[in-house]
């Protein structure tokens, strides 16, 4: 882009990506490729750039009417709208008040567990979370580049080897790691195509250094036994297409956080106590989201108040991008902890009722066998399964 309304069209990512992929395509002659490239360039100038400028102008106009209060509670029927968003993103009937109190309770519990686990490693029992995080980062170092990719491969292989003891069925789709093309964050997962023609892909930015103690939980969340195991398997089930594709936030993210804890039960942190601390820190951050999300959108917190709570609860500085996320996506961040706790609640309910008849592999087959569903539906499936097993 050369000015506010002028563009260097050949440098636009939409064009360069198309051109580069076309160069790699087989069975197309050079003259045919040139025709396609010229057509793409003309279409970008004719439709994409004007549409982009129209969108930009609209977003700039929103700045002139936006208020300084971030929460949706300030809008007409805003509190009812936020209650709806909580139901949408969690798949439960949890109220804003219940979610806020749940978040506070979970934060207190996890802070205590973290300090206890840290004391077992020789850290002072009254160490602050900020000091602990700094010491872990300094002692464990960070990984990036080829070393980070090798660690990802090692952890995925380790999880895959242990998974057979906890799952009756694993996805047939391959899992591959690819460089994130836009340098976005530290990584994310995309499931395989519905027709099974390709692998599930974990996209990552290996140039971004990651503290060693948080790598295990991050990769278990995104791949195995987390998003890849659940998402790839869902596409291979004998279900209607929509059931194999749709993702319900409370279920999908709740499963992925459950996967982090399940990895601990699978023994994947057994020789990595700092990694287990990283797991607890991740879980703490999800619980703090409950408090912040409900604080902003139901209780009228400012961004500054939300940031102050985050730093107090987690010991980490508030990331402006994270604060933007909580403001822009009300309710979304609540699905992680609510989903985790619902899955653990259902598992404990099954254990209490079935006793020695409870089988973790069968239970996981049940949880994963309907694709991604609202948590209320999952609760019905589990209740029916328990009654069937008990009788």
N, C-alpha and C positions, 0 to 999 in steps of 0.2 A: 504494500500500500504506500503510495507516494504522498497522499494528502487526504483530507477528510472525505473527499468524494471521488478520488482517483485511485486506480489499482494497477499494480504490475501483475497482469492477469496470469502470465506464465509462472508466477511464484505461488499462486493460490494452491493450497493443499488439495483441494478437490480436483484441480487439473493435473498437478504433478503426480498424484497417486494414480489417476487413470492412465496417464502417459506411461508411468513406470510399469504398471501391471500389463499394459498393452504390449510393451517391449518384450515381456516374458512369455506372451501368448504364442502358441504354436499354431500352424495352419493358416496364418494370415499373412499375406504378402506385404512387403514394405509400402507399396502404393496404397493398399487398402488401410494399413495402419495410419498412414498420413491423412487419409480422408477422415477417418474416425477422430484423430487428434484435432484436426481443423474444425470438425463439426462440434466437438466438445468445447473447444475454445470459443466458438461463435455462440453456443448455447449459454455458456457461463456469462458472457458479456450481455446477452440478450435478456436472460431471466434471472440468473443467480445473483449477479451484482445488484440490479435494481431491487430485488427482494431483500437482499441483505441490508441495503441502505434504508429501505422502508422499515425493516425490523429495528435497525439502530435508532431511527428517528422516533419510533414508538417507545422504545425503552428510555430514550432521553426524555420524552414527554412524561413518562411515569415519574421521573425524578422530581418534576415540578409539583406533583400532587401527593407524593409519598410523605407520610408522617414520620415522626421520630420514635414512636412507640412500636416495637417490633411484633407484638403478639396479635393473633387473630381475634382475641377477646374484644378488641376495640371496635370491630365491625358490627353492623346490625346482625343479631342472632349469632354473633361470633362464638359465644360459649357453646351453643348447641352445635355449631359447625365443628368446633374442636372436638367435642365429644364424639361426633360422627367419625372424624378422622382417626381418633383413637380406636374406635371399633373396626374401622377399615384396615388400619395398619397392624393391629394386634390380632384381629380375628376373635376377639373376646368382647364381653360387655363391661370391661373395666372402666371405671369413671376417672376423670382427671384427678379427683381427690384421692382415690385409691391408688392410682398410678404414682402420684407424688409420694405418698406415705410408703408405698412399696419400695420406691427408689431410695428413700432415706434409710429404710431398714436394711436394704441390701448393701448400701454404701458402708454403713456401720459394721455389718457382718464381715464384709470383705476387707475393710481396713484392719480389723482384728486378725483375720486369717493371714493377711500379708505380714503383719508384724510378728505373728507367731512363727510363720515359715522363715522369716528373716532371722529371728532369734535362734532358730535351730541351725542356721548357717554361721552363727557367731556374730551377727550384727547386734548392736545395742537394742534391748527390748523396747526402749522408748524412742527409737530412731524415727525421724520424720519421713514421710513418704517422699518428699522432695530430695532429702539427703540419700535415702535408699536408692532412688532412681538414678541419681548422679553416680553413686558408687558402683551400681551394677553396670551402668553404661561404660564407666571408666575401666572397670576390671575385666568386663567381658569383651571389650573392643567391638568394632562394627565390621560387617562384611559388605562387600560390593563386588561388582564385576563377576569374573569367572568363579571366584571363591564363594560368592553368594549363590550362584546358580548350582554349584556343586553341592552346597549344603541343602538347597531345595531338593535336589535329586536324591540325596541321602535320606532325608526325612520322609519324602514321599514313598521311597522304597521300603523304609522301616515300617511306615504306617500300613502299607499294602500287605506286608508280610504278617502283621499282627491282626489284620482285619478279619481273616477267616474264622477266628475264634469268637467273633462278635456279630458276624453277619452271615446269613444263609446264602445271600445272593449279592454279588458285586457287579458293577456295570461292565459290559463287554467293551464299551468304547475306550479307546486309548486316551491318555492324558498327556498333553505336550506343554512345554513351556516356551513362550515366544516373547520377544521384546515388545513392550508396549509402544505402538507407533507414534504416540503423541507426547510421550514423557509424562504421563498423568499419574501422579501418586506413586505408591510402592507396588501396587498390583491389584488385579481383580480376575475373576473367573467368568468365562462364558461357556455354557454347555454345548454339546455337539449338535449338529443339525438334526432336525426331527427325523429325517430319512436315514440317519445313521451313516451318512457318506463322509463324515469327518470326525476328528477327535474333539474332546473337550479341551479348552485352551486356558491355561493360566498365563495371563499377560502381566509382565513385570518390567520394571525399570531398573535393571541391575546397576545402573550408574548411581542410584540413590542408596547411600549407606544405611544399613539397618543394624541396630544394636543386637548383638548375638542373642541376648536373653529373650527377645520378643519374636525371634524368627520362628521357633517351633509352632507356637499357637497361631501365628499368622498363616503359616502354610497349611496347618491342619484345618483351620477354618475354611480356607479357600479351596482345598483339594480333597484329601482323604484324611479323616472320614467326613469331611464337611461338604462344601458345595458340589464338588465333582461327584462324589459318591451318590449324593441325593439327586442332583440335577441330571446327571447322565443316566442314572438308573431310571428316573421318571420317564425319560424319553423311550425307554425300552420296554415299558410295561404295556400290557394288553388293555389299554384304556382309550377312550375317545381322545382325539388330538388335543382338544382344549385342556384336558386333564394332564396331558403330558408336557404342555408348554407353559401354562399359567404358573406364576409364582405369587403366592400369598406371603407377604412380608413377615408376619409373625411366625409362620411355619418355617419358611426358608432360612431366615436369619436366626430364628430360635434354634433350628437344627444345627446350624453352623457353630453357634456358641456352645450348644450341647456337645458338638463334636470336639471342641477344645477340651472340655471337661472329660469326655469319654476317652480322649487320647491319654489323659492322665490315668484313667482306670485301665487302659490297655497296656500300661507300663511304658509309654513312650517318653515319659519324663523321668523314668526311674534313675537314670545316670546323669540327669541334668536338673539339679535343684534350682539353679538360677532360671532355667527355662520354665519351671513350674511357677516361680515368682512372676515371670512375665505373663503366664496364663492368668494368674490372679489379678494382675494389673489390668489386663485386657477386660476381664469380667467386671472389674471395678469401674472402668470407663463406661461400659454399657449401662451399669446401674446409675451412674451420675447423669447419663443422658436422660433417664426418666425424670429426674429431679429438674434438670434444666429445661427440658421440653415443656413439662407441665408448668414450671415456674414462669416461663416466657408467655405461653399461650393461654394459661388459665388464671395465673396469679398476677400478671402485669409486671413481671420482672423486666428491667432494662437489660441491654446487652452487657453493660458493665456489671450488673448484679449477677448475671448468669456466669460471666467470666470469673468473677470473684469466687463464686461457689465452686466452679470447676477446679480452680487452683487449690482451694481449701480441701476439697474432697479427694483429689487425685495427687496433689503435690506437683502437678505439671502445669506449665504456663498454658493459658488458653490460646488456642490457635484461632486466629480471625476467620480462617476458612471454615473451621468447625462451627464457630458461632453463626456464620452465614447459613450453614446447613440446617441448624436447629431453627433458625428464623424462617427459612424458605420452605422447609419440608416439615411442617408441624405434624407430630405424631409418628413420623417414620422411624425415628431413633428409638421409640419405645418398644418396637416389636422384638428387639434382640433379647432383652432381659425377660419380658413377659413370655416370649416363646420358650426360652430356656426353662424358666420356672414351671411352665405348664407341662412341658415334656417330663421334667423330673417329678412333678406331682403325679402325673399319670403312671410313670414307671413305679413310683413308690406305692401307689394304689394297687397296682397289679401284684407287686411283691407281697404286700400285706394280705391280699385276698388269696393268692395262689400258693404262697409259701414255697415249698420245695418244687412245686410244679412250674414255677416261673422259669422261663428260659429267655435269656437276653437276646439270643439270635432270633427266636420267634417274635419277640417283642419288636425288634428293629424291623423285621419283615413287615409287621403290621404297620408300624409308623411310616415306612417308606412305600408301602404297597398301593397307596391310593393317589400317588402323586402329591403335589403341593395342594393343601386344603386349608380352609380356615380352622383355627384351633378348636372352635366349638364343634366342628364336624369331626375333627380328630378325637376329641373327647368322647363323642358318641361311638366311634369305631372301637376305641379302647374298651369302653364299658361293655359293648356287645361281645368283644373278644374275651374279656374276663369272665362274663357270665357263661359263655360257651365252654371255656376251659374248666370253670368251677363245676359245671354240671355234667 
